[in-house]
Structures are given as C-alpha cells and as structure tokens.
Amino acid sequence: MTEEAPPGAGRGPGGSRTRGLPVRASDRIQRWGRVILVVVFLLTAPLASAAKGRAVHDAEIRRAAALSDTTRVEARLVSDAGGPAVDARALSMVRAPVRWTQPDGHVRTAVVRVWAGSRAGTTVPVWTTAQGAATSTGPATPGEAVASAWMTATVILAVAAGLFTAVWKIFTKLVDSIRCRGWEKEWDEVEAELSEQFRDR
C-alpha cells in the first residue's frame, strides 16, 4: 500500500503545483503592461518625432524665405562682448553692438548675437536688409533644414525611448513588490497548513 503524500507536498505557495503553475494575477498585469507600453511607444514616439522634425523643417524654410532678400556682410564688434571667459565662449552667446558699411557707403550699427568673450574689432558675419536690419544667423539652406529636422526627430525619439525605459522600470518594481507580498502571504498560509497537519499527527 502506497503512502499518500501530505496535502502540501509537491505544491508551491498557495497550494499551486510546482509543475504547470497557473499564471498569477501579477504575471498577467506585468505581461499586459509590457504589451500596452510597447504599443503606446510604437504609436506615439515615431509620430511625435516626425511631427517635431517636420515643424522644425517648416520653420527653417519659412525663416529662409523671410531672409531671402538679405545680404551677408562682415561687421566688426564695437566693444568687447560680455559673458564668460574666451575659452568657454563656444557654450554661450550674448548680444553686442556691431558696425558695418553698406554697399552704398552708409555706416550701420546693430545689436546682434555673438560669442561671449569676443573682443572689440572681431569680425562678425551678419545678414542685413536694405533698410539696415541685421541678424547674426543667416537663412538655412535646404540641406541644413533637413539636417535640423532629422536631428530634432532623433532627439525626440531618444527622449521617448528613455521615458519608456524609466516607466517600464518603475512599473516592473511596482509589480515585483505586489508579487513579493503575494508570495509572503501564500507561504504564510502553507506554513500554517503544514503546522496544523503536524499537530494532528
């Protein structure tokens, strides 16, 4: 006559069998949460990236059209440009007065953006209109507009991927916390059941 195994033998926490364990609620939550997050990422990230890239491209094209009648001239700084030291100027720009001579011989002065720390007399390229208005940034070429659009789209996609990863890690930690509490509760129930069986013998 074979001896019957105790009720708790061969079972995991909560009496579930160690082979062919049923899927727990926390497992289903994690599985569906992953599916939902991936679907949301695949639907929104490329669309947001493409939309922002297109917006930047269109803005560059509009700006190029607005500056189509400008002329590039070499202006000179009237005074030292304030701001950080010269060795850090690549990271900062400030507004400073510059002076140049128009083709008709008239001397013009305007305030434009220049590298911080630039000295008086430094040559600064500016784009001017016939009325004397000036800007330190010329119109983008079609290639530059496309490059700016792609760069912006790539940055947006990278940010979206980072956000997706962060949300997934937080979600996983929450589900793991729920799963651990469930395991602790089930093991407590199994231990109580086994203790009661040994007392009855």
C-alpha positions, 0 to 999 in steps of 0.5 A, a space after each residue: 500500500 502506497 503512502 499518500 503524500 501530505 496535502 502540501 507536498 509537491 505544491 508551491 505557495 498557495 497550494 499551486 503545483 510546482 509543475 504547470 503553475 497557473 499564471 498569477 494575477 501579477 504575471 498577467 498585469 506585468 505581461 499586459 503592461 509590457 504589451 500596452 507600453 510597447 504599443 503606446 511607444 510604437 504609436 506615439 514616439 515615431 509620430 511625435 518625432 516626425 511631427 517635431 522634425 517636420 515643424 522644425 523643417 517648416 520653420 527653417 524654410 519659412 525663416 529662409 524665405 523671410 531672409 531671402 532678400 538679405 545680404 551677408 556682410 562682415 561687421 566688426 564688434 564695437 566693444 568687447 562682448 560680455 559673458 564668460 571667459 574666451 575659452 568657454 565662449 563656444 557654450 554661450 552667446 550674448 548680444 553686442 553692438 556691431 558696425 558695418 558699411 553698406 554697399 552704398 557707403 552708409 555706416 550701420 550699427 546693430 545689436 546682434 548675437 555673438 560669442 561671449 568673450 569676443 573682443 572689440 574689432 572681431 569680425 562678425 558675419 551678419 545678414 542685413 536688409 536694405 533698410 539696415 536690419 541685421 541678424 547674426 544667423 543667416 537663412 538655412 539652406 535646404 540641406 541644413 533644414 533637413 539636417 535640423 529636422 532629422 536631428 530634432 526627430 532623433 532627439 525626440 525619439 531618444 527622449 521617448 525611448 528613455 521615458 519608456 525605459 524609466 516607466 517600464 522600470 518603475 512599473 516592473 518594481 511596482 509589480 515585483 513588490 505586489 508579487 513579493 507580498 503575494 508570495 509572503 502571504 501564500 507561504 504564510 498560509 502553507 506554513 500554517 497548513 503544514 503546522 496544523 497537519 503536524 499537530 494532528 499527527 
